[in-house]
Amino acid sequence: MVSEGDAAPTFTATYKGSDHETFDLADHLGDGPVVLAFFPGAFTPPCSNEMVALQEHHDDFAAAGATLFGVSADSAFSLGAFADEYDLEFGLVSDTAGDAIEAYDLSIDIPDLGLYGVANRAVFVIDDAGDVTYVWETDDPTNEPDYEELLAAVEDA
């Protein structure tokens, strides 16, 4: 598990609702805090609730100079539809290969839903130097982070 004080593992994945655009975390470091919100699956109620709540705080994150990304194992096309459905203004990263999920040690199985190797719900704040300054991970993927605590962590980063 990646902990506070660790160098954030960088990764590449697919981005922005297309399998033709590459997301590279390293490209986003150094321009203010980066928030990575890992979630198990688009269009599931807890994940939809979390992404909508993050969208509601999007202006606060931006005012703190932060860039927010949701990360899941869903396809880029699914994430594009998810972003459109919920008017999400922040980037969604498709980690179908599971590289980021593995690098952050977040792989879980939810057999009741037929989901294997998906991301556990977790949030990381990364500072300009590429160090993790805040970690929240749940034992129950239906739980959501404390959004005010997360915003305070972003403001401190």
C-alpha positions as CSV (number, residue, x, y, z in Angstrom):
1,M,0.0,0.0,0.0
2,V,1.2,3.5,-0.9
3,S,1.5,5.6,2.3
4,E,1.9,9.2,3.2
5,G,5.4,10.3,2.5
6,D,6.0,7.8,-0.3
7,A,6.8,8.9,-3.8
8,A,3.7,8.5,-5.8
9,P,3.9,5.7,-8.3
10,T,3.5,7.1,-11.8
11,F,1.7,5.3,-14.5
12,T,0.2,5.6,-17.9
13,A,-3.3,4.7,-18.9
14,T,-6.1,5.7,-21.3
15,Y,-7.8,9.0,-20.8
16,K,-10.8,11.2,-21.7
17,G,-13.3,8.7,-23.1
18,S,-11.1,7.5,-25.9
19,D,-8.6,4.7,-26.3
20,H,-6.5,7.1,-28.4
21,E,-5.4,9.5,-25.7
22,T,-2.7,8.6,-23.2
23,F,-2.8,9.8,-19.6
24,D,0.6,10.0,-17.9
25,L,0.6,10.9,-14.2
26,A,4.1,12.4,-14.5
27,D,2.7,15.0,-16.9
28,H,0.4,16.4,-14.2
29,L,3.0,16.6,-11.3
30,G,4.5,20.0,-10.4
31,D,1.4,22.1,-11.3
32,G,-0.2,22.0,-7.9
33,P,-1.6,19.0,-6.0
34,V,-3.0,16.0,-7.8
35,V,-6.0,14.1,-6.4
36,L,-6.4,10.5,-7.5
37,A,-9.8,9.1,-6.6
38,F,-9.8,5.3,-7.3
39,F,-13.2,3.7,-7.6
40,P,-14.4,0.1,-8.4
41,G,-16.8,0.7,-11.3
42,A,-18.7,3.3,-13.2
43,F,-22.5,3.4,-13.0
44,T,-22.6,1.6,-9.7
45,P,-24.5,3.6,-7.0
46,P,-21.6,4.1,-4.5
47,C,-19.2,5.1,-7.3
48,S,-21.7,7.4,-8.9
49,N,-22.4,9.0,-5.5
50,E,-18.7,9.6,-4.9
51,M,-17.9,11.0,-8.4
52,V,-21.0,13.4,-8.1
53,A,-19.8,14.5,-4.6
54,L,-16.3,15.1,-6.0
55,Q,-17.8,17.1,-8.9
56,E,-19.7,19.2,-6.3
57,H,-16.3,20.0,-4.7
58,H,-14.6,20.5,-8.1
59,D,-14.5,24.3,-7.8
60,D,-13.0,24.1,-4.3
61,F,-10.2,21.7,-5.5
62,A,-9.5,24.1,-8.5
63,A,-9.4,27.1,-6.1
64,A,-6.7,25.2,-4.1
65,G,-4.8,24.7,-7.3
66,A,-5.5,20.9,-7.5
67,T,-6.2,18.7,-10.4
68,L,-8.6,15.9,-9.8
69,F,-8.8,12.5,-11.6
70,G,-11.0,9.5,-11.1
71,V,-9.3,6.2,-11.8
72,S,-11.0,2.8,-12.5
73,A,-10.6,-0.3,-14.5
74,D,-13.5,0.6,-16.7
75,S,-13.0,1.1,-20.4
76,A,-12.3,4.7,-21.6
77,F,-15.6,4.6,-23.5
78,S,-17.5,3.6,-20.4
79,L,-15.9,6.3,-18.5
80,G,-16.7,8.8,-21.2
81,A,-20.4,7.9,-21.0
82,F,-20.2,8.0,-17.2
83,A,-18.7,11.5,-17.3
84,D,-21.4,12.6,-19.7
85,E,-24.2,11.1,-17.6
86,Y,-23.1,12.9,-14.4
87,D,-21.7,16.1,-16.0
88,L,-18.2,15.4,-14.5
89,E,-15.8,18.1,-15.4
90,F,-12.7,16.4,-14.1
91,G,-10.7,13.7,-15.9
92,L,-11.4,10.0,-15.7
93,V,-8.6,7.6,-16.2
94,S,-9.2,4.1,-17.7
95,D,-6.8,1.6,-16.1
96,T,-8.0,-1.5,-17.9
97,A,-4.5,-3.0,-17.7
98,G,-4.6,-2.5,-13.9
99,D,-1.1,-0.9,-13.8
100,A,-2.1,2.0,-11.5
101,I,-4.4,-0.3,-9.4
102,E,-1.5,-2.7,-8.8
103,A,1.1,0.1,-8.3
104,Y,-1.2,1.6,-5.5
105,D,-1.9,-1.9,-4.2
106,L,-5.7,-1.4,-4.5
107,S,-6.8,-4.5,-6.4
108,I,-10.0,-6.1,-5.1
109,D,-12.5,-8.6,-6.2
110,I,-16.3,-8.2,-5.8
111,P,-17.6,-11.6,-6.9
112,D,-21.2,-10.8,-6.2
113,L,-21.0,-8.2,-9.0
114,G,-18.7,-10.2,-11.2
115,L,-15.9,-7.7,-10.7
116,Y,-12.3,-9.0,-10.4
117,G,-9.1,-7.0,-10.2
118,V,-10.9,-3.6,-9.9
119,A,-9.8,-0.7,-7.7
120,N,-10.8,-0.5,-4.1
121,R,-12.2,2.9,-3.2
122,A,-9.2,5.1,-2.2
123,V,-8.1,8.7,-2.5
124,F,-4.5,10.0,-2.7
125,V,-3.3,13.6,-2.7
126,I,0.1,14.1,-4.3
127,D,2.1,17.3,-3.9
128,D,4.3,19.2,-6.5
129,A,7.3,17.1,-5.6
130,G,5.4,13.9,-6.4
131,D,5.1,12.8,-2.8
132,V,1.9,11.4,-1.3
133,T,0.6,13.7,1.4
134,Y,-2.8,12.2,2.1
135,V,-4.2,8.7,1.8
136,W,-7.7,7.4,2.4
137,E,-8.7,3.8,1.7
138,T,-11.8,2.0,2.8
139,D,-12.3,-1.5,4.0
140,D,-15.8,-1.4,2.5
141,P,-16.0,-0.1,-1.1
142,T,-19.5,1.2,-0.5
143,N,-18.0,3.8,1.9
144,E,-17.1,7.3,0.7
145,P,-14.3,9.6,1.9
146,D,-14.8,12.6,4.1
147,Y,-14.9,15.3,1.4
148,E,-14.1,18.2,3.8
149,E,-11.1,16.3,5.2
150,L,-10.0,15.6,1.6
151,L,-10.3,19.3,0.7
152,A,-8.3,20.3,3.8
153,A,-5.6,17.8,2.7
154,V,-5.5,19.3,-0.8
155,E,-5.2,22.8,0.7
156,D,-2.3,21.7,2.8
157,A,-0.4,20.0,0.0
